[in-house]
Structures are given as structure tokens and as C-alpha cells.
Amino acid sequence: MVLNSRVRDKKISEIVESFRNWANQVGLTASPAEGNTAIVRMSETIAPLHERIGEVLRKLDNDEDPLRASIA
């Protein structure tokens, strides 16, 4: 939660918020089936989160080293 407040990328913040909401639901559901659904939804946010973080990091690398960007 603390690190999410430091992220400037809106899409990353939105995905992290979704992950956190599903994670909170896991412990608050009325039935095991609802808990399982929350776990599945939570796990579905991991790949898009990693993809977006990778995009942002690659852009930062390219911005810092334009020569590397022209080779890649």
C-alpha cells in the first residue's frame, strides 16, 4: 500500500488497487466458493501488473540511455 502511493503510473496504481481489493475480499467472503473466486481474480491481476511494470522500466532504461533504445 505504501509503495503504491509512490507510483506515478496510473495504470500500475489501478492494477495494484484491484489486486488489493481482491486480496481483501479473500478473508471477508461469506463462503469458500466466494473466497476461491476472489483468489482467482487476485491472481489474474499479477500478469498484467508485471507486464506494465516491465513496460515502464524499459521506457525508463531507454530514456536514460538513448543509444541502447536505438539498438533494441
N, CA, C, O and CB atoms as a CASP TS submission, in Angstrom:
PFRMAT TS
TARGET T0000
AUTHOR 0000-0000-0000
METHOD Language model
MODEL 1
PARENT N/A
ATOM      1  N   MET     1       0.827  -1.190   0.000  1.00  0.00           N
ATOM      2  CA  MET     1       0.000   0.000   0.000  1.00  0.00           C
ATOM      3  C   MET     1       0.872   1.255   0.000  1.00  0.00           C
ATOM      4  O   MET     1       0.597   2.210  -0.727  1.00  0.00           O
ATOM      5  CB  MET     1      -0.941  -0.003   1.210  1.00  0.00           C
ATOM      6  N   VAL     2       1.912   1.247   0.810  1.00  0.00           N
ATOM      7  CA  VAL     2       2.795   2.408   0.882  1.00  0.00           C
ATOM      8  C   VAL     2       3.498   2.619  -0.452  1.00  0.00           C
ATOM      9  O   VAL     2       3.583   3.749  -0.934  1.00  0.00           O
ATOM     10  CB  VAL     2       3.828   2.237   2.012  1.00  0.00           C
ATOM     11  N   LEU     3       4.005   1.540  -1.057  1.00  0.00           N
ATOM     12  CA  LEU     3       4.715   1.681  -2.315  1.00  0.00           C
ATOM     13  C   LEU     3       3.788   2.119  -3.439  1.00  0.00           C
ATOM     14  O   LEU     3       4.201   2.869  -4.323  1.00  0.00           O
ATOM     15  CB  LEU     3       5.392   0.380  -2.679  1.00  0.00           C
ATOM     16  N   ASN     4       2.548   1.663  -3.419  1.00  0.00           N
ATOM     17  CA  ASN     4       1.605   2.070  -4.460  1.00  0.00           C
ATOM     18  C   ASN     4       1.378   3.579  -4.442  1.00  0.00           C
ATOM     19  O   ASN     4       1.142   4.182  -5.489  1.00  0.00           O
ATOM     20  CB  ASN     4       0.272   1.338  -4.286  1.00  0.00           C
ATOM     21  N   SER     5       1.447   4.182  -3.284  1.00  0.00           N
ATOM     22  CA  SER     5       1.242   5.630  -3.210  1.00  0.00           C
ATOM     23  C   SER     5       2.401   6.391  -3.848  1.00  0.00           C
ATOM     24  O   SER     5       2.266   7.576  -4.151  1.00  0.00           O
ATOM     25  CB  SER     5       1.070   6.068  -1.755  1.00  0.00           C
ATOM     26  N   ARG     6       3.535   5.727  -4.054  1.00  0.00           N
ATOM     27  CA  ARG     6       4.695   6.372  -4.658  1.00  0.00           C
ATOM     28  C   ARG     6       4.763   6.177  -6.174  1.00  0.00           C
ATOM     29  O   ARG     6       5.588   6.803  -6.839  1.00  0.00           O
ATOM     30  CB  ARG     6       5.955   5.842  -4.025  1.00  0.00           C
ATOM     31  N   VAL     7       3.917   5.331  -6.716  1.00  0.00           N
ATOM     32  CA  VAL     7       3.945   5.029  -8.146  1.00  0.00           C
ATOM     33  C   VAL     7       3.254   6.146  -8.913  1.00  0.00           C
ATOM     34  O   VAL     7       2.145   6.555  -8.568  1.00  0.00           O
ATOM     35  CB  VAL     7       3.269   3.664  -8.441  1.00  0.00           C
ATOM     36  N   ARG     8       3.913   6.633  -9.949  1.00  0.00           N
ATOM     37  CA  ARG     8       3.339   7.713 -10.750  1.00  0.00           C
ATOM     38  C   ARG     8       2.490   7.197 -11.908  1.00  0.00           C
ATOM     39  O   ARG     8       1.667   7.929 -12.458  1.00  0.00           O
ATOM     40  CB  ARG     8       4.441   8.597 -11.284  1.00  0.00           C
ATOM     41  N   ASP     9       2.697   5.938 -12.273  1.00  0.00           N
ATOM     42  CA  ASP     9       1.976   5.377 -13.406  1.00  0.00           C
ATOM     43  C   ASP     9       0.555   5.004 -12.978  1.00  0.00           C
ATOM     44  O   ASP     9       0.359   4.160 -12.104  1.00  0.00           O
ATOM     45  CB  ASP     9       2.720   4.142 -13.973  1.00  0.00           C
ATOM     46  N   LYS    10      -0.416   5.638 -13.601  1.00  0.00           N
ATOM     47  CA  LYS    10      -1.817   5.449 -13.217  1.00  0.00           C
ATOM     48  C   LYS    10      -2.276   4.009 -13.431  1.00  0.00           C
ATOM     49  O   LYS    10      -3.015   3.463 -12.612  1.00  0.00           O
ATOM     50  CB  LYS    10      -2.711   6.397 -14.007  1.00  0.00           C
ATOM     51  N   LYS    11      -1.841   3.396 -14.524  1.00  0.00           N
ATOM     52  CA  LYS    11      -2.273   2.022 -14.808  1.00  0.00           C
ATOM     53  C   LYS    11      -1.741   1.056 -13.757  1.00  0.00           C
ATOM     54  O   LYS    11      -2.470   0.167 -13.317  1.00  0.00           O
ATOM     55  CB  LYS    11      -1.804   1.587 -16.207  1.00  0.00           C
ATOM     56  N   ILE    12      -0.486   1.212 -13.348  1.00  0.00           N
ATOM     57  CA  ILE    12       0.063   0.358 -12.296  1.00  0.00           C
ATOM     58  C   ILE    12      -0.727   0.549 -11.015  1.00  0.00           C
ATOM     59  O   ILE    12      -1.078  -0.427 -10.352  1.00  0.00           O
ATOM     60  CB  ILE    12       1.558   0.664 -12.060  1.00  0.00           C
ATOM     61  N   SER    13      -1.007   1.781 -10.661  1.00  0.00           N
ATOM     62  CA  SER    13      -1.783   2.045  -9.441  1.00  0.00           C
ATOM     63  C   SER    13      -3.156   1.396  -9.495  1.00  0.00           C
ATOM     64  O   SER    13      -3.632   0.853  -8.498  1.00  0.00           O
ATOM     65  CB  SER    13      -1.935   3.549  -9.224  1.00  0.00           C
ATOM     66  N   GLU    14      -3.791   1.451 -10.654  1.00  0.00           N
ATOM     67  CA  GLU    14      -5.119   0.848 -10.794  1.00  0.00           C
ATOM     68  C   GLU    14      -5.063  -0.675 -10.652  1.00  0.00           C
ATOM     69  O   GLU    14      -5.926  -1.274 -10.010  1.00  0.00           O
ATOM     70  CB  GLU    14      -5.729   1.223 -12.148  1.00  0.00           C
ATOM     71  N   ILE    15      -4.049  -1.294 -11.250  1.00  0.00           N
ATOM     72  CA  ILE    15      -3.936  -2.743 -11.153  1.00  0.00           C
ATOM     73  C   ILE    15      -3.625  -3.162  -9.720  1.00  0.00           C
ATOM     74  O   ILE    15      -4.192  -4.134  -9.221  1.00  0.00           O
ATOM     75  CB  ILE    15      -2.853  -3.263 -12.107  1.00  0.00           C
ATOM     76  N   VAL    16      -2.731  -2.438  -9.061  1.00  0.00           N
ATOM     77  CA  VAL    16      -2.402  -2.747  -7.670  1.00  0.00           C
ATOM     78  C   VAL    16      -3.641  -2.579  -6.788  1.00  0.00           C
ATOM     79  O   VAL    16      -3.877  -3.383  -5.886  1.00  0.00           O
ATOM     80  CB  VAL    16      -1.249  -1.839  -7.166  1.00  0.00           C
ATOM     81  N   GLU    17      -4.413  -1.560  -7.042  1.00  0.00           N
ATOM     82  CA  GLU    17      -5.648  -1.340  -6.276  1.00  0.00           C
ATOM     83  C   GLU    17      -6.615  -2.510  -6.468  1.00  0.00           C
ATOM     84  O   GLU    17      -7.232  -2.973  -5.509  1.00  0.00           O
ATOM     85  CB  GLU    17      -6.325  -0.012  -6.703  1.00  0.00           C
ATOM     86  N   SER    18      -6.743  -2.983  -7.698  1.00  0.00           N
ATOM     87  CA  SER    18      -7.594  -4.133  -7.976  1.00  0.00           C
ATOM     88  C   SER    18      -7.084  -5.365  -7.236  1.00  0.00           C
ATOM     89  O   SER    18      -7.867  -6.087  -6.618  1.00  0.00           O
ATOM     90  CB  SER    18      -7.657  -4.405  -9.486  1.00  0.00           C
ATOM     91  N   PHE    19      -5.783  -5.607  -7.297  1.00  0.00           N
ATOM     92  CA  PHE    19      -5.185  -6.734  -6.583  1.00  0.00           C
ATOM     93  C   PHE    19      -5.493  -6.645  -5.090  1.00  0.00           C
ATOM     94  O   PHE    19      -5.915  -7.621  -4.469  1.00  0.00           O
ATOM     95  CB  PHE    19      -3.661  -6.772  -6.813  1.00  0.00           C
ATOM     96  N   ARG    20      -5.279  -5.473  -4.536  1.00  0.00           N
ATOM     97  CA  ARG    20      -5.506  -5.284  -3.098  1.00  0.00           C
ATOM     98  C   ARG    20      -6.969  -5.492  -2.723  1.00  0.00           C
ATOM     99  O   ARG    20      -7.269  -6.079  -1.683  1.00  0.00           O
ATOM    100  CB  ARG    20      -5.060  -3.888  -2.673  1.00  0.00           C
ATOM    101  N   ASN    21      -7.872  -5.013  -3.561  1.00  0.00           N
ATOM    102  CA  ASN    21      -9.300  -5.208  -3.283  1.00  0.00           C
ATOM    103  C   ASN    21      -9.671  -6.684  -3.283  1.00  0.00           C
ATOM    104  O   ASN    21     -10.391  -7.147  -2.398  1.00  0.00           O
ATOM    105  CB  ASN    21     -10.150  -4.460  -4.313  1.00  0.00           C
ATOM    106  N   TRP    22      -9.172  -7.433  -4.288  1.00  0.00           N
ATOM    107  CA  TRP    22      -9.455  -8.870  -4.325  1.00  0.00           C
ATOM    108  C   TRP    22      -8.811  -9.577  -3.141  1.00  0.00           C
ATOM    109  O   TRP    22      -9.421 -10.461  -2.539  1.00  0.00           O
ATOM    110  CB  TRP    22      -8.958  -9.487  -5.643  1.00  0.00           C
ATOM    111  N   ALA    23      -7.587  -9.198  -2.802  1.00  0.00           N
ATOM    112  CA  ALA    23      -6.906  -9.818  -1.659  1.00  0.00           C
ATOM    113  C   ALA    23      -7.687  -9.577  -0.365  1.00  0.00           C
ATOM    114  O   ALA    23      -7.792 -10.475   0.470  1.00  0.00           O
ATOM    115  CB  ALA    23      -5.470  -9.267  -1.522  1.00  0.00           C
ATOM    116  N   ASN    24      -8.222  -8.397  -0.199  1.00  0.00           N
ATOM    117  CA  ASN    24      -9.041  -8.105   0.983  1.00  0.00           C
ATOM    118  C   ASN    24     -10.304  -8.942   1.005  1.00  0.00           C
ATOM    119  O   ASN    24     -10.759  -9.351   2.073  1.00  0.00           O
ATOM    120  CB  ASN    24      -9.403  -6.628   1.029  1.00  0.00           C
ATOM    121  N   GLN    25     -10.874  -9.200  -0.160  1.00  0.00           N
ATOM    122  CA  GLN    25     -12.100  -9.995  -0.237  1.00  0.00           C
ATOM    123  C   GLN    25     -11.881 -11.441   0.183  1.00  0.00           C
ATOM    124  O   GLN    25     -12.798 -12.086   0.694  1.00  0.00           O
ATOM    125  CB  GLN    25     -12.655  -9.955  -1.643  1.00  0.00           C
ATOM    126  N   VAL    26     -10.673 -11.955  -0.028  1.00  0.00           N
ATOM    127  CA  VAL    26     -10.401 -13.356   0.297  1.00  0.00           C
ATOM    128  C   VAL    26     -10.780 -13.656   1.746  1.00  0.00           C
ATOM    129  O   VAL    26     -11.401 -14.683   2.020  1.00  0.00           O
ATOM    130  CB  VAL    26      -8.914 -13.688   0.056  1.00  0.00           C
ATOM    131  N   GLY    27     -10.423 -12.794   2.651  1.00  0.00           N
ATOM    132  CA  GLY    27     -10.708 -13.025   4.069  1.00  0.00           C
ATOM    133  C   GLY    27     -12.082 -12.581   4.521  1.00  0.00           C
ATOM    134  O   GLY    27     -12.470 -12.839   5.661  1.00  0.00           O
ATOM    135  N   LEU    28     -12.822 -11.922   3.653  1.00  0.00           N
ATOM    136  CA  LEU    28     -14.112 -11.361   4.061  1.00  0.00           C
ATOM    137  C   LEU    28     -15.315 -12.031   3.411  1.00  0.00           C
ATOM    138  O   LEU    28     -16.453 -11.621   3.639  1.00  0.00           O
ATOM    139  CB  LEU    28     -14.141  -9.906   3.749  1.00  0.00           C
ATOM    140  N   THR    29     -15.074 -13.051   2.608  1.00  0.00           N
ATOM    141  CA  THR    29     -16.181 -13.664   1.881  1.00  0.00           C
ATOM    142  C   THR    29     -17.042 -14.513   2.799  1.00  0.00           C
ATOM    143  O   THR    29     -16.596 -14.979   3.848  1.00  0.00           O
ATOM    144  CB  THR    29     -15.658 -14.509   0.732  1.00  0.00           C
ATOM    145  N   ALA    30     -18.294 -14.704   2.375  1.00  0.00           N
ATOM    146  CA  ALA    30     -19.261 -15.458   3.176  1.00  0.00           C
ATOM    147  C   ALA    30     -19.161 -16.959   2.947  1.00  0.00           C
ATOM    148  O   ALA    30     -19.692 -17.744   3.733  1.00  0.00           O
ATOM    149  CB  ALA    30     -20.667 -14.992   2.865  1.00  0.00           C
ATOM    150  N   SER    31     -18.478 -17.367   1.867  1.00  0.00           N
ATOM    151  CA  SER    31     -18.399 -18.797   1.576  1.00  0.00           C
ATOM    152  C   SER    31     -17.043 -19.132   0.971  1.00  0.00           C
ATOM    153  O   SER    31     -16.361 -18.258   0.435  1.00  0.00           O
ATOM    154  CB  SER    31     -19.535 -19.225   0.622  1.00  0.00           C
ATOM    155  N   PRO    32     -16.656 -20.396   1.057  1.00  0.00           N
ATOM    156  CA  PRO    32     -15.397 -20.806   0.429  1.00  0.00           C
ATOM    157  C   PRO    32     -15.389 -20.560  -1.081  1.00  0.00           C
ATOM    158  O   PRO    32     -14.351 -20.212  -1.644  1.00  0.00           O
ATOM    159  CB  PRO    32     -15.138 -22.277   0.706  1.00  0.00           C
ATOM    160  N   ALA    33     -16.526 -20.736  -1.732  1.00  0.00           N
ATOM    161  CA  ALA    33     -16.603 -20.505  -3.180  1.00  0.00           C
ATOM    162  C   ALA    33     -16.307 -19.043  -3.511  1.00  0.00           C
ATOM    163  O   ALA    33     -15.588 -18.754  -4.468  1.00  0.00           O
ATOM    164  CB  ALA    33     -17.995 -20.899  -3.717  1.00  0.00           C
ATOM    165  N   GLU    34     -16.856 -18.129  -2.728  1.00  0.00           N
ATOM    166  CA  GLU    34     -16.579 -16.704  -2.950  1.00  0.00           C
ATOM    167  C   GLU    34     -15.108 -16.403  -2.692  1.00  0.00           C
ATOM    168  O   GLU    34     -14.500 -15.596  -3.395  1.00  0.00           O
ATOM    169  CB  GLU    34     -17.471 -15.825  -2.042  1.00  0.00           C
ATOM    170  N   GLY    35     -14.547 -17.045  -1.695  1.00  0.00           N
ATOM    171  CA  GLY    35     -13.126 -16.862  -1.400  1.00  0.00           C
ATOM    172  C   GLY    35     -12.261 -17.354  -2.543  1.00  0.00           C
ATOM    173  O   GLY    35     -11.280 -16.710  -2.913  1.00  0.00           O
ATOM    174  N   ASN    36     -12.631 -18.507  -3.103  1.00  0.00           N
ATOM    175  CA  ASN    36     -11.887 -19.035  -4.245  1.00  0.00           C
ATOM    176  C   ASN    36     -11.985 -18.111  -5.450  1.00  0.00           C
ATOM    177  O   ASN    36     -11.002 -17.908  -6.163  1.00  0.00           O
ATOM    178  CB  ASN    36     -12.397 -20.421  -4.612  1.00  0.00           C
ATOM    179  N   THR    37     -13.163 -17.553  -5.677  1.00  0.00           N
ATOM    180  CA  THR    37     -13.339 -16.605  -6.782  1.00  0.00           C
ATOM    181  C   THR    37     -12.437 -15.390  -6.581  1.00  0.00           C
ATOM    182  O   THR    37     -11.800 -14.923  -7.526  1.00  0.00           O
ATOM    183  CB  THR    37     -14.821 -16.163  -6.896  1.00  0.00           C
ATOM    184  N   ALA    38     -12.383 -14.885  -5.366  1.00  0.00           N
ATOM    185  CA  ALA    38     -11.534 -13.730  -5.067  1.00  0.00           C
ATOM    186  C   ALA    38     -10.065 -14.064  -5.302  1.00  0.00           C
ATOM    187  O   ALA    38      -9.313 -13.232  -5.808  1.00  0.00           O
ATOM    188  CB  ALA    38     -11.745 -13.267  -3.617  1.00  0.00           C
ATOM    189  N   ILE    39      -9.652 -15.284  -4.934  1.00  0.00           N
ATOM    190  CA  ILE    39      -8.262 -15.696  -5.155  1.00  0.00           C
ATOM    191  C   ILE    39      -7.955 -15.759  -6.642  1.00  0.00           C
ATOM    192  O   ILE    39      -6.895 -15.312  -7.080  1.00  0.00           O
ATOM    193  CB  ILE    39      -7.987 -17.061  -4.499  1.00  0.00           C
ATOM    194  N   VAL    40      -8.877 -16.310  -7.416  1.00  0.00           N
ATOM    195  CA  VAL    40      -8.683 -16.389  -8.867  1.00  0.00           C
ATOM    196  C   VAL    40      -8.575 -14.986  -9.462  1.00  0.00           C
ATOM    197  O   VAL    40      -7.678 -14.721 -10.263  1.00  0.00           O
ATOM    198  CB  VAL    40      -9.845 -17.167  -9.532  1.00  0.00           C
ATOM    199  N   ARG    41      -9.474 -14.097  -9.079  1.00  0.00           N
ATOM    200  CA  ARG    41      -9.448 -12.721  -9.609  1.00  0.00           C
ATOM    201  C   ARG    41      -8.159 -12.011  -9.204  1.00  0.00           C
ATOM    202  O   ARG    41      -7.571 -11.277  -9.998  1.00  0.00           O
ATOM    203  CB  ARG    41     -10.675 -11.918  -9.106  1.00  0.00           C
ATOM    204  N   MET    42      -7.729 -12.232  -7.980  1.00  0.00           N
ATOM    205  CA  MET    42      -6.495 -11.631  -7.494  1.00  0.00           C
ATOM    206  C   MET    42      -5.319 -12.127  -8.333  1.00  0.00           C
ATOM    207  O   MET    42      -4.471 -11.338  -8.751  1.00  0.00           O
ATOM    208  CB  MET    42      -6.277 -11.957  -5.997  1.00  0.00           C
ATOM    209  N   SER    43      -5.273 -13.434  -8.575  1.00  0.00           N
ATOM    210  CA  SER    43      -4.158 -13.993  -9.345  1.00  0.00           C
ATOM    211  C   SER    43      -4.181 -13.521 -10.799  1.00  0.00           C
ATOM    212  O   SER    43      -3.131 -13.460 -11.439  1.00  0.00           O
ATOM    213  CB  SER    43      -4.197 -15.520  -9.295  1.00  0.00           C
ATOM    214  N   GLU    44      -5.340 -13.193 -11.320  1.00  0.00           N
ATOM    215  CA  GLU    44      -5.442 -12.705 -12.697  1.00  0.00           C
ATOM    216  C   GLU    44      -4.844 -11.309 -12.878  1.00  0.00           C
ATOM    217  O   GLU    44      -4.578 -10.892 -14.005  1.00  0.00           O
ATOM    218  CB  GLU    44      -6.891 -12.691 -13.128  1.00  0.00           C
ATOM    219  N   THR    45      -4.636 -10.601 -11.796  1.00  0.00           N
ATOM    220  CA  THR    45      -4.056  -9.258 -11.898  1.00  0.00           C
ATOM    221  C   THR    45      -2.534  -9.278 -11.932  1.00  0.00           C
ATOM    222  O   THR    45      -1.913  -8.274 -12.281  1.00  0.00           O
ATOM    223  CB  THR    45      -4.522  -8.406 -10.741  1.00  0.00           C
ATOM    224  N   ILE    46      -1.922 -10.412 -11.573  1.00  0.00           N
ATOM    225  CA  ILE    46      -0.461 -10.467 -11.471  1.00  0.00           C
ATOM    226  C   ILE    46       0.223 -10.277 -12.828  1.00  0.00           C
ATOM    227  O   ILE    46       1.131  -9.454 -12.949  1.00  0.00           O
ATOM    228  CB  ILE    46      -0.032 -11.798 -10.864  1.00  0.00           C
ATOM    229  N   ALA    47      -0.201 -11.029 -13.847  1.00  0.00           N
ATOM    230  CA  ALA    47       0.458 -10.932 -15.161  1.00  0.00           C
ATOM    231  C   ALA    47       0.358  -9.524 -15.752  1.00  0.00           C
ATOM    232  O   ALA    47       1.371  -8.985 -16.195  1.00  0.00           O
ATOM    233  CB  ALA    47      -0.159 -11.943 -16.135  1.00  0.00           C
ATOM    234  N   PRO    48      -0.836  -8.910 -15.773  1.00  0.00           N
ATOM    235  CA  PRO    48      -0.901  -7.542 -16.304  1.00  0.00           C
ATOM    236  C   PRO    48      -0.049  -6.549 -15.501  1.00  0.00           C
ATOM    237  O   PRO    48       0.514  -5.608 -16.061  1.00  0.00           O
ATOM    238  CB  PRO    48      -2.346  -7.068 -16.323  1.00  0.00           C
ATOM    239  N   LEU    49       0.037  -6.771 -14.191  1.00  0.00           N
ATOM    240  CA  LEU    49       0.855  -5.888 -13.360  1.00  0.00           C
ATOM    241  C   LEU    49       2.325  -6.014 -13.743  1.00  0.00           C
ATOM    242  O   LEU    49       3.011  -5.008 -13.921  1.00  0.00           O
ATOM    243  CB  LEU    49       0.661  -6.214 -11.863  1.00  0.00           C
ATOM    244  N   HIS    50       2.807  -7.239 -13.869  1.00  0.00           N
ATOM    245  CA  HIS    50       4.205  -7.453 -14.241  1.00  0.00           C
ATOM    246  C   HIS    50       4.490  -6.913 -15.639  1.00  0.00           C
ATOM    247  O   HIS    50       5.551  -6.335 -15.875  1.00  0.00           O
ATOM    248  CB  HIS    50       4.553  -8.943 -14.172  1.00  0.00           C
ATOM    249  N   GLU    51       3.556  -7.098 -16.561  1.00  0.00           N
ATOM    250  CA  GLU    51       3.735  -6.584 -17.920  1.00  0.00           C
ATOM    251  C   GLU    51       3.859  -5.060 -17.913  1.00  0.00           C
ATOM    252  O   GLU    51       4.733  -4.497 -18.571  1.00  0.00           O
ATOM    253  CB  GLU    51       2.562  -7.018 -18.819  1.00  0.00           C
ATOM    254  N   ARG    52       2.987  -4.410 -17.172  1.00  0.00           N
ATOM    255  CA  ARG    52       3.014  -2.940 -17.134  1.00  0.00           C
ATOM    256  C   ARG    52       4.291  -2.435 -16.459  1.00  0.00           C
ATOM    257  O   ARG    52       4.904  -1.477 -16.928  1.00  0.00           O
ATOM    258  CB  ARG    52       1.772  -2.395 -16.391  1.00  0.00           C
ATOM    259  N   ILE    53       4.685  -3.071 -15.374  1.00  0.00           N
ATOM    260  CA  ILE    53       5.926  -2.662 -14.702  1.00  0.00           C
ATOM    261  C   ILE    53       7.099  -2.819 -15.667  1.00  0.00           C
ATOM    262  O   ILE    53       7.972  -1.954 -15.728  1.00  0.00           O
ATOM    263  CB  ILE    53       6.164  -3.501 -13.405  1.00  0.00           C
ATOM    264  N   GLY    54       7.124  -3.922 -16.420  1.00  0.00           N
ATOM    265  CA  GLY    54       8.186  -4.129 -17.409  1.00  0.00           C
ATOM    266  C   GLY    54       8.198  -3.034 -18.449  1.00  0.00           C
ATOM    267  O   GLY    54       9.264  -2.531 -18.804  1.00  0.00           O
ATOM    268  N   GLU    55       7.018  -2.647 -18.952  1.00  0.00           N
ATOM    269  CA  GLU    55       6.930  -1.572 -19.951  1.00  0.00           C
ATOM    270  C   GLU    55       7.515  -0.278 -19.403  1.00  0.00           C
ATOM    271  O   GLU    55       8.293   0.400 -20.075  1.00  0.00           O
ATOM    272  CB  GLU    55       5.467  -1.349 -20.382  1.00  0.00           C
ATOM    273  N   VAL    56       7.134   0.054 -18.186  1.00  0.00           N
ATOM    274  CA  VAL    56       7.593   1.310 -17.584  1.00  0.00           C
ATOM    275  C   VAL    56       9.102   1.271 -17.347  1.00  0.00           C
ATOM    276  O   VAL    56       9.795   2.255 -17.607  1.00  0.00           O
ATOM    277  CB  VAL    56       6.851   1.579 -16.255  1.00  0.00           C
ATOM    278  N   LEU    57       9.610   0.147 -16.859  1.00  0.00           N
ATOM    279  CA  LEU    57      11.049   0.043 -16.619  1.00  0.00           C
ATOM    280  C   LEU    57      11.846   0.114 -17.915  1.00  0.00           C
ATOM    281  O   LEU    57      12.893   0.760 -17.960  1.00  0.00           O
ATOM    282  CB  LEU    57      11.367  -1.252 -15.889  1.00  0.00           C
ATOM    283  N   ARG    58      11.360  -0.547 -18.979  1.00  0.00           N
ATOM    284  CA  ARG    58      12.055  -0.468 -20.259  1.00  0.00           C
ATOM    285  C   ARG    58      12.060   0.961 -20.787  1.00  0.00           C
ATOM    286  O   ARG    58      13.061   1.414 -21.341  1.00  0.00           O
ATOM    287  CB  ARG    58      11.405  -1.406 -21.279  1.00  0.00           C
ATOM    288  N   LYS    59      10.958   1.666 -20.620  1.00  0.00           N
ATOM    289  CA  LYS    59      10.907   3.059 -21.067  1.00  0.00           C
ATOM    290  C   LYS    59      11.899   3.913 -20.281  1.00  0.00           C
ATOM    291  O   LYS    59      12.587   4.758 -20.854  1.00  0.00           O
ATOM    292  CB  LYS    59       9.480   3.625 -20.915  1.00  0.00           C
ATOM    293  N   LEU    60      11.970   3.690 -18.974  1.00  0.00           N
ATOM    294  CA  LEU    60      12.946   4.429 -18.164  1.00  0.00           C
ATOM    295  C   LEU    60      14.372   4.132 -18.624  1.00  0.00           C
ATOM    296  O   LEU    60      15.193   5.042 -18.741  1.00  0.00           O
ATOM    297  CB  LEU    60      12.786   4.075 -16.673  1.00  0.00           C
ATOM    298  N   ASP    61      14.664   2.852 -18.884  1.00  0.00           N
ATOM    299  CA  ASP    61      16.000   2.490 -19.379  1.00  0.00           C
ATOM    300  C   ASP    61      16.299   3.191 -20.697  1.00  0.00           C
ATOM    301  O   ASP    61      17.393   3.723 -20.885  1.00  0.00           O
ATOM    302  CB  ASP    61      16.118   0.966 -19.556  1.00  0.00           C
ATOM    303  N   ASN    62      15.331   3.193 -21.609  1.00  0.00           N
ATOM    304  CA  ASN    62      15.527   3.822 -22.913  1.00  0.00           C
ATOM    305  C   ASN    62      15.690   5.328 -22.793  1.00  0.00           C
ATOM    306  O   ASN    62      16.474   5.934 -23.524  1.00  0.00           O
ATOM    307  CB  ASN    62      14.362   3.503 -23.831  1.00  0.00           C
ATOM    308  N   ASP    63      14.950   5.930 -21.872  1.00  0.00           N
ATOM    309  CA  ASP    63      15.068   7.374 -21.676  1.00  0.00           C
ATOM    310  C   ASP    63      16.441   7.740 -21.111  1.00  0.00           C
ATOM    311  O   ASP    63      16.992   8.793 -21.433  1.00  0.00           O
ATOM    312  CB  ASP    63      13.958   7.878 -20.739  1.00  0.00           C
ATOM    313  N   GLU    64      16.990   6.859 -20.263  1.00  0.00           N
ATOM    314  CA  GLU    64      18.302   7.132 -19.666  1.00  0.00           C
ATOM    315  C   GLU    64      19.445   6.855 -20.634  1.00  0.00           C
ATOM    316  O   GLU    64      20.497   7.488 -20.551  1.00  0.00           O
ATOM    317  CB  GLU    64      18.487   6.300 -18.410  1.00  0.00           C
ATOM    318  N   ASP    65      19.244   5.917 -21.546  1.00  0.00           N
ATOM    319  CA  ASP    65      20.303   5.534 -22.467  1.00  0.00           C
ATOM    320  C   ASP    65      19.743   5.437 -23.885  1.00  0.00           C
ATOM    321  O   ASP    65      19.422   4.340 -24.342  1.00  0.00           O
ATOM    322  CB  ASP    65      20.943   4.195 -22.038  1.00  0.00           C
ATOM    323  N   PRO    66      19.621   6.567 -24.588  1.00  0.00           N
ATOM    324  CA  PRO    66      19.042   6.585 -25.932  1.00  0.00           C
ATOM    325  C   PRO    66      19.761   5.661 -26.911  1.00  0.00           C
ATOM    326  O   PRO    66      19.131   5.128 -27.825  1.00  0.00           O
ATOM    327  CB  PRO    66      19.058   7.989 -26.469  1.00  0.00           C
ATOM    328  N   LEU    67      21.071   5.461 -26.738  1.00  0.00           N
ATOM    329  CA  LEU    67      21.818   4.574 -27.626  1.00  0.00           C
ATOM    330  C   LEU    67      21.298   3.143 -27.512  1.00  0.00           C
ATOM    331  O   LEU    67      21.119   2.463 -28.522  1.00  0.00           O
ATOM    332  CB  LEU    67      23.323   4.624 -27.301  1.00  0.00           C
ATOM    333  N   ARG    68      21.059   2.690 -26.299  1.00  0.00           N
ATOM    334  CA  ARG    68      20.517   1.352 -26.081  1.00  0.00           C
ATOM    335  C   ARG    68      19.162   1.225 -26.744  1.00  0.00           C
ATOM    336  O   ARG    68      18.866   0.182 -27.326  1.00  0.00           O
ATOM    337  CB  ARG    68      20.408   1.042 -24.581  1.00  0.00           C
ATOM    338  N   ALA    69      18.336   2.243 -26.676  1.00  0.00           N
ATOM    339  CA  ALA    69      16.999   2.207 -27.273  1.00  0.00           C
ATOM    340  C   ALA    69      17.084   2.059 -28.783  1.00  0.00           C
ATOM    341  O   ALA    69      16.255   1.377 -29.386  1.00  0.00           O
ATOM    342  CB  ALA    69      16.213   3.473 -26.913  1.00  0.00           C
ATOM    343  N   SER    70      18.087   2.697 -29.407  1.00  0.00           N
ATOM    344  CA  SER    70      18.186   2.610 -30.873  1.00  0.00           C
ATOM    345  C   SER    70      18.680   1.248 -31.323  1.00  0.00           C
ATOM    346  O   SER    70      18.415   0.848 -32.457  1.00  0.00           O
ATOM    347  CB  SER    70      19.115   3.693 -31.409  1.00  0.00           C
ATOM    348  N   ILE    71      19.388   0.524 -30.472  1.00  0.00           N
ATOM    349  CA  ILE    71      19.879  -0.813 -30.788  1.00  0.00           C
ATOM    350  C   ILE    71      18.792  -1.856 -30.591  1.00  0.00           C
ATOM    351  O   ILE    71      18.699  -2.822 -31.347  1.00  0.00           O
ATOM    352  CB  ILE    71      21.091  -1.153 -29.929  1.00  0.00           C
ATOM    353  N   ALA    72      17.976  -1.653 -29.575  1.00  0.00           N
ATOM    354  CA  ALA    72      16.946  -2.638 -29.221  1.00  0.00           C
ATOM    355  C   ALA    72      15.781  -2.663 -30.157  1.00  0.00           C
ATOM    356  O   ALA    72      14.852  -3.448 -29.966  1.00  0.00           O
ATOM    357  CB  ALA    72      16.449  -2.383 -27.860  1.00  0.00           C
TER
END
